[in-house]
């Protein structure tokens, strides 16, 4: 039997087809995508600016928020510009290596976002349950190591994705019915055995998402017990109000992820592909858009800094604690 060289079964490029079935509406769909992306970039850059230059925000909670903002910027910037090029200019082609790079960034930083949300839950747990030891436990060194560990976890777990995908033989065309290079969307174009890809994908989802959700659940269970044990209603309200923005971030981040995960496995034949693609994009675009707004509205220190800057005050020190 004639054996084909692996390079003969590797396409030079892929064609990202956008949202299947809604090609005629791409221009209309692009407007909310573009608007949300603009809000995400401005909002997260604004948060990073405040945290960098406001001395009152040089605290563990805001350092973790800076990590979240930076992660969100990478997530949406690695997918939305290409999606807008597809919608506006029909620039659908992406090189094979470029597709692998995009896949790596998307999965690495979505995993990191989950990890940062977990670290923020632990931060709230220490702040509420051990307030006297807060600054002792969460030193700058500990925060830096925690952030680096979360990033390295994503990188080390996602590298095998790209390696496995790169070495698959592709003989089912090069058209991807998606707006970006997702691991399974690319792997399904292969005529080889992708069982390892499927199993590894589920394993990584459990190692990252399952572990982080478990830590978040345990943290908030302990937080709830601590808040309920407080004798003063005002103290309970004040303690729990510090978690409101983080709870909103968790809901906006994990809800689309859960829908996408379960619909692919249990509703694949009843839910149209266009719905899957739209939810996948919402999963990457909604948290970066909403998180700066939620934290800006719900966090008094950030709100005071914004008001002071927009009012033209020369006093850059926050007076609120």
C-alpha positions as semicolon CSV with decimal commas, in nm:
position;residue;x (nm);y (nm);z (nm)
1;X;0,000;0,000;0,000
2;X;0,129;0,343;-0,087
3;X;0,205;0,541;0,227
4;X;0,134;0,914;0,208
5;X;0,372;1,161;0,365
6;X;0,225;1,340;0,667
7;X;0,292;1,676;0,502
8;X;0,070;1,574;0,209
9;X;-0,224;1,552;0,452
10;X;-0,154;1,884;0,626
11;X;-0,338;2,180;0,469
12;X;-0,150;2,503;0,416
13;X;-0,446;2,693;0,559
14;X;-0,799;2,661;0,693
15;X;-1,113;2,851;0,598
16;X;-1,311;2,988;0,892
17;X;-1,669;3,000;0,769
18;X;-1,812;3,217;1,046
19;X;-2,155;3,122;1,178
20;X;-2,306;2,845;0,960
21;X;-2,658;2,914;0,841
22;X;-2,639;3,283;0,927
23;X;-2,398;3,399;0,657
24;X;-2,648;3,658;0,530
25;X;-2,666;3,810;0,877
26;X;-2,292;3,836;0,938
27;X;-2,292;4,212;0,893
28;X;-2,570;4,258;1,150
29;X;-2,410;4,015;1,394
30;X;-2,083;4,205;1,368
31;X;-2,226;4,519;1,531
32;X;-2,291;4,369;1,879
33;X;-1,961;4,180;1,851
34;X;-1,772;4,499;1,770
35;X;-1,952;4,701;2,039
36;X;-1,887;4,442;2,308
37;X;-1,523;4,410;2,205
38;X;-1,477;4,789;2,224
39;X;-1,633;4,796;2,572
40;X;-1,413;4,503;2,678
41;X;-1,091;4,669;2,560
42;X;-1,171;5,011;2,706
43;X;-1,309;4,870;3,031
44;X;-1,025;4,628;3,102
45;X;-0,754;4,876;3,000
46;X;-0,921;5,130;3,228
47;X;-0,919;4,883;3,518
48;X;-0,554;4,801;3,460
49;X;-0,469;5,173;3,454
50;X;-0,651;5,236;3,782
51;X;-0,492;4,940;3,958
52;X;-0,145;5,037;3,834
53;X;-0,155;5,405;3,929
54;X;-0,392;5,421;4,229
55;X;-0,207;5,347;4,553
56;X;-0,534;5,262;4,728
57;X;-0,585;4,971;4,487
58;X;-0,246;4,813;4,555
59;X;-0,407;4,529;4,746
60;X;-0,437;4,151;4,679
61;X;-0,801;4,169;4,565
62;X;-0,715;4,422;4,295
63;X;-0,399;4,242;4,188
64;X;-0,613;3,937;4,115
65;X;-0,860;4,164;3,935
66;X;-0,571;4,295;3,722
67;X;-0,485;3,934;3,631
68;X;-0,847;3,876;3,533
69;X;-0,856;4,191;3,318
70;X;-0,531;4,103;3,143
71;X;-0,656;3,749;3,078
72;X;-0,985;3,880;2,941
73;X;-0,800;4,112;2,703
74;X;-0,598;3,821;2,564
75;X;-0,908;3,601;2,528
76;X;-1,122;3,844;2,330
77;X;-0,830;3,988;2,129
78;X;-0,725;3,642;2,011
79;X;-1,065;3,574;1,848
80;X;-1,285;3,880;1,789
81;X;-1,061;4,075;1,544
82;X;-1,047;3,769;1,317
83;X;-1,424;3,718;1,352
84;X;-1,484;4,081;1,250
85;X;-1,258;4,033;0,946
86;X;-1,476;3,737;0,847
87;X;-1,798;3,934;0,897
88;X;-1,686;4,257;0,730
89;X;-1,429;4,168;0,467
90;X;-1,479;3,792;0,413
91;X;-1,117;3,733;0,512
92;X;-1,177;3,373;0,609
93;X;-0,839;3,216;0,549
94;X;-0,602;3,139;0,834
95;X;-0,272;2,954;0,801
96;X;-0,235;2,610;0,956
97;X;0,025;2,733;1,206
98;X;-0,177;3,048;1,271
99;X;-0,477;2,831;1,352
100;X;-0,274;2,629;1,601
101;X;-0,144;2,949;1,764
102;X;-0,497;3,088;1,797
103;X;-0,617;2,757;1,942
104;X;-0,333;2,763;2,196
105;X;-0,410;3,118;2,311
106;X;-0,786;3,062;2,333
107;X;-0,765;2,747;2,543
108;X;-0,470;2,864;2,755
109;X;-0,632;3,191;2,859
110;X;-0,981;3,050;2,910
111;X;-0,816;2,801;3,145
112;X;-0,627;3,083;3,312
113;X;-0,947;3,286;3,356
114;X;-1,101;2,993;3,539
115;X;-0,790;2,971;3,756
116;X;-0,795;3,343;3,837
117;X;-1,163;3,322;3,938
118;X;-1,064;3,039;4,171
119;X;-0,781;3,248;4,319
120;X;-1,023;3,538;4,371
121;X;-1,258;3,304;4,559
122;X;-0,970;3,200;4,786
123;X;-0,886;3,569;4,833
124;X;-1,243;3,640;4,951
125;X;-1,228;3,335;5,178
126;X;-0,913;3,458;5,352
127;X;-1,043;3,817;5,372
128;X;-1,370;3,715;5,539
129;X;-1,270;3,410;5,743
130;X;-0,919;3,524;5,848
131;X;-0,924;3,904;5,821
132;X;-0,643;3,955;6,075
133;X;-0,408;3,736;5,871
134;X;-0,512;3,866;5,528
135;X;-0,200;4,072;5,458
136;X;0,021;3,804;5,610
137;X;-0,113;3,520;5,395
138;X;-0,152;3,708;5,069
139;X;0,182;3,879;5,024
140;X;0,297;4,013;4,688
141;X;0,525;3,711;4,652
142;X;0,240;3,466;4,713
143;X;0,014;3,650;4,467
144;X;0,284;3,649;4,197
145;X;0,354;3,278;4,246
146;X;-0,018;3,196;4,239
147;X;-0,068;3,389;3,915
148;X;0,239;3,233;3,754
149;X;0,130;2,884;3,859
150;X;-0,213;2,939;3,708
151;X;-0,059;3,054;3,380
152;X;0,189;2,765;3,367
153;X;-0,089;2,517;3,441
154;X;-0,278;2,637;3,135
155;X;0,030;2,638;2,913
156;X;0,147;2,290;3,012
157;X;-0,198;2,135;2,976
158;X;-0,278;2,302;2,643
159;X;0,054;2,238;2,465
160;X;-0,044;1,870;2,405
161;X;-0,361;2,000;2,231
162;X;-0,154;2,172;1,967
163;X;0,091;1,881;1,935
164;X;-0,188;1,625;1,892
165;X;-0,373;1,846;1,644
166;X;-0,061;1,930;1,444
167;X;0,019;1,564;1,377
168;X;-0,329;1,459;1,266
169;X;-0,383;1,373;0,897
170;X;-0,638;1,607;0,735
171;X;-0,832;1,475;0,440
172;X;-1,186;1,600;0,506
173;X;-1,134;1,944;0,363
174;X;-1,012;2,260;0,529
175;X;-1,339;2,443;0,601
176;X;-1,405;2,506;0,972
177;X;-1,767;2,602;1,052
178;X;-1,660;2,845;1,323
179;X;-1,533;3,199;1,378
180;X;-1,209;3,081;1,542
181;X;-0,993;2,770;1,567
182;X;-1,140;2,555;1,840
183;X;-0,963;2,229;1,925
184;X;-1,244;1,988;1,839
185;X;-1,363;2,189;1,537
186;X;-1,018;2,145;1,384
187;X;-0,974;1,783;1,497
188;X;-1,305;1,682;1,333
189;X;-1,153;1,763;0,993
190;X;-0,905;1,482;1,040
191;X;-0,951;1,141;0,886
192;X;-0,734;0,992;1,159
193;X;-0,827;0,858;1,499
194;X;-0,916;1,152;1,726
195;X;-1,012;0,941;2,026
196;X;-0,702;1,059;2,212
197;X;-0,797;1,422;2,141
198;X;-1,148;1,367;2,277
199;X;-1,029;1,190;2,592
200;X;-0,754;1,443;2,657
201;X;-0,999;1,731;2,605
202;X;-1,236;1,591;2,868
203;X;-0,944;1,527;3,102
204;X;-0,821;1,886;3,074
205;X;-1,175;2,017;3,127
206;X;-1,195;1,818;3,451
207;X;-0,844;1,910;3,565
208;X;-0,900;2,282;3,509
209;X;-1,273;2,351;3,527
210;X;-1,363;2,073;3,769
211;X;-1,083;2,155;4,013
212;X;-1,149;2,532;4,001
213;X;-1,524;2,493;4,049
214;X;-1,463;2,261;4,343
215;X;-1,231;2,516;4,507
216;X;-1,479;2,799;4,442
217;X;-1,766;2,594;4,589
218;X;-1,569;2,502;4,901
219;X;-1,452;2,862;4,947
220;X;-1,803;3,006;4,926
221;X;-1,941;2,735;5,153
222;X;-1,690;2,841;5,419
223;X;-1,761;3,209;5,347
224;X;-2,136;3,153;5,385
225;X;-2,084;2,976;5,717
226;X;-1,863;3,260;5,842
227;X;-2,107;3,531;5,729
228;X;-2,408;3,358;5,885
229;X;-2,224;3,329;6,217
230;X;-2,181;3,708;6,239
231;X;-2,410;3,861;6,501
232;X;-2,470;4,195;6,327
233;X;-2,692;4,217;6,018
234;X;-2,488;4,512;5,894
235;X;-2,166;4,313;5,930
236;X;-2,319;4,022;5,739
237;X;-2,433;4,251;5,459
238;X;-2,096;4,428;5,440
239;X;-1,904;4,100;5,437
240;X;-2,117;3,942;5,168
241;X;-2,127;4,260;4,956
242;X;-1,753;4,224;4,899
243;X;-1,827;3,899;4,713
244;X;-2,109;4,031;4,490
245;X;-1,891;4,136;4,197
246;X;-1,696;3,810;4,206
247;X;-2,014;3,601;4,213
248;X;-2,140;3,792;3,907
249;X;-1,809;3,726;3,729
250;X;-1,841;3,354;3,805
251;X;-2,197;3,341;3,670
252;X;-2,109;3,526;3,349
253;X;-1,800;3,311;3,293
254;X;-1,929;2,963;3,369
255;X;-2,291;2,981;3,243
256;X;-2,202;2,991;2,869
257;X;-1,928;2,734;2,932
258;X;-2,170;2,489;3,094
259;X;-2,427;2,539;2,817
260;X;-2,167;2,480;2,547
261;X;-2,021;2,175;2,723
262;X;-2,351;1,998;2,789
263;X;-2,523;2,095;2,463
264;X;-2,235;1,948;2,261
265;X;-2,265;1,618;2,443
266;X;-2,640;1,584;2,505
267;X;-2,807;1,818;2,256
268;X;-2,582;1,797;1,954
269;X;-2,858;1,687;1,716
270;X;-3,138;1,912;1,847
271;X;-2,952;2,244;1,885
272;X;-2,854;2,405;1,552
273;X;-2,480;2,456;1,484
274;X;-2,529;2,833;1,464
275;X;-2,645;2,833;1,826
276;X;-2,333;2,645;1,933
277;X;-2,108;2,894;1,753
278;X;-2,286;3,198;1,895
279;X;-2,268;3,061;2,251
280;X;-1,900;2,976;2,200
281;X;-1,835;3,338;2,104
282;X;-2,044;3,468;2,394
283;X;-1,837;3,248;2,624
284;X;-1,524;3,431;2,508
285;X;-1,671;3,781;2,474
286;X;-1,929;3,825;2,752
287;X;-1,699;3,798;3,060
288;X;-1,440;4,048;2,926
289;X;-1,724;4,290;2,847
290;X;-1,921;4,255;3,169
291;X;-1,646;4,211;3,432
292;X;-1,513;4,572;3,420
293;X;-1,870;4,707;3,438
294;X;-1,965;4,483;3,731
295;X;-1,650;4,562;3,929
296;X;-1,678;4,931;3,845
297;X;-2,036;4,946;3,974
298;X;-2,012;4,706;4,269
299;X;-1,669;4,800;4,410
300;X;-1,669;5,126;4,606
301;X;-1,294;5,187;4,584
302;X;-1,294;5,156;4,205
303;X;-1,609;5,364;4,176
304;X;-1,456;5,641;4,390
305;X;-1,138;5,642;4,180
306;X;-1,338;5,673;3,857
307;X;-1,550;5,956;3,997
308;X;-1,244;6,141;4,122
309;X;-1,061;6,109;3,789
310;X;-1,360;6,207;3,578
311;X;-1,433;6,504;3,806
312;X;-1,078;6,630;3,753
313;X;-0,965;6,600;4,113
314;X;-0,590;6,623;4,166
315;X;-0,606;6,398;4,469
316;X;-0,514;6,052;4,348
317;X;-0,531;5,886;4,687
318;X;-0,851;5,710;4,773
319;X;-1,002;5,803;5,104
320;X;-1,219;5,495;5,129
321;X;-1,113;5,162;5,261
